[in-house]
């Protein structure tokens, strides 16, 4: 969903159906990671601290995962990635 201006509180939805494999705090901020296939993950960062999903949850395409975290110093934003790995030590260390 596109929101004009500051996106604080904007709805964040799953890009595709899958299983939540990470829901917690890592870079960047509160994060949810959904596995869609053996080697396809979507990553949602800068979420509000009240994550609406937990590890093991099944999500449908378009299902709400959470909202964008308000940022007091600057405009809020969503960090979104599609990746083919969950973690990769040489890039991320032990964190997603």
C-alpha positions as CSV (number, residue, x, y, z in Angstrom):
1,X,0.0,0.0,0.0
2,X,1.4,3.4,-0.9
3,X,0.9,6.2,1.5
4,X,1.9,9.8,0.7
5,X,4.1,11.7,3.1
6,X,5.2,10.2,6.4
7,X,4.2,6.5,6.4
8,X,4.2,6.0,10.2
9,X,1.4,3.6,11.1
10,X,0.9,2.4,7.5
11,X,-0.3,-1.2,7.1
12,X,2.4,-3.7,6.1
13,X,1.1,-6.8,4.2
14,X,2.7,-10.1,3.2
15,X,4.0,-10.1,-0.4
16,X,3.0,-13.7,-0.8
17,X,1.8,-16.7,1.2
18,X,4.3,-18.4,3.5
19,X,5.5,-19.2,7.0
20,X,7.0,-16.7,9.4
21,X,10.5,-17.8,10.2
22,X,11.7,-14.8,12.2
23,X,9.7,-12.2,14.2
24,X,11.7,-10.0,16.5
25,X,14.4,-7.4,16.8
26,X,17.4,-7.4,14.4
27,X,18.6,-5.0,11.8
28,X,16.7,-3.0,10.8
29,X,14.7,-2.7,14.0
30,X,11.6,-4.8,14.6
31,X,11.6,-7.4,11.7
32,X,9.5,-10.1,10.3
33,X,10.8,-12.7,7.7
34,X,8.5,-14.9,5.7
35,X,9.6,-18.0,3.9
36,X,7.7,-18.5,0.6
37,X,9.7,-21.3,-0.8
38,X,12.8,-23.3,0.1
39,X,15.0,-20.4,-1.1
40,X,12.7,-17.4,-1.2
41,X,12.2,-15.0,1.7
42,X,10.6,-11.6,2.1
43,X,11.9,-9.3,4.9
44,X,10.0,-6.5,6.5
45,X,11.9,-4.1,8.7
46,X,11.2,-0.9,10.7
47,X,7.9,-2.5,11.8
48,X,6.1,-1.2,14.9
49,X,7.2,-3.0,18.0
50,X,3.9,-4.7,18.4
51,X,4.5,-7.3,15.7
52,X,1.3,-9.0,14.5
53,X,2.9,-12.3,13.6
54,X,5.0,-14.9,15.4
55,X,7.5,-17.6,14.3
56,X,5.5,-20.5,12.9
57,X,2.5,-18.5,11.8
58,X,1.2,-19.1,8.2
59,X,0.4,-15.9,6.4
60,X,-1.7,-15.4,3.2
61,X,-0.7,-13.0,0.4
62,X,-2.0,-9.6,1.4
63,X,-2.4,-10.5,5.1
64,X,-1.4,-7.8,7.6
65,X,2.0,-8.4,9.2
66,X,2.1,-5.1,11.2
67,X,2.5,-1.4,10.7
68,X,5.4,1.0,10.0
69,X,7.2,2.2,13.1
70,X,7.0,5.9,13.8
71,X,10.4,7.5,13.6
72,X,10.7,10.7,15.8
73,X,13.9,12.1,14.1
74,X,12.8,11.6,10.4
75,X,10.0,10.2,8.2
76,X,9.0,6.7,8.9
77,X,9.8,4.1,6.2
78,X,9.5,0.4,5.5
79,X,12.5,-1.8,4.8
80,X,11.5,-4.5,2.3
81,X,13.7,-7.2,0.7
82,X,13.2,-10.3,-1.3
83,X,16.2,-12.7,-0.8
84,X,17.2,-16.3,-1.5
85,X,18.7,-16.9,1.9
86,X,17.6,-16.6,5.6
87,X,21.0,-15.8,7.1
88,X,24.4,-15.6,5.5
89,X,27.3,-15.4,8.0
90,X,29.7,-13.5,5.7
91,X,27.1,-10.7,5.2
92,X,24.9,-10.7,8.4
93,X,26.8,-12.6,11.0
94,X,24.4,-14.5,13.2
95,X,21.5,-12.2,12.7
96,X,18.9,-12.2,9.9
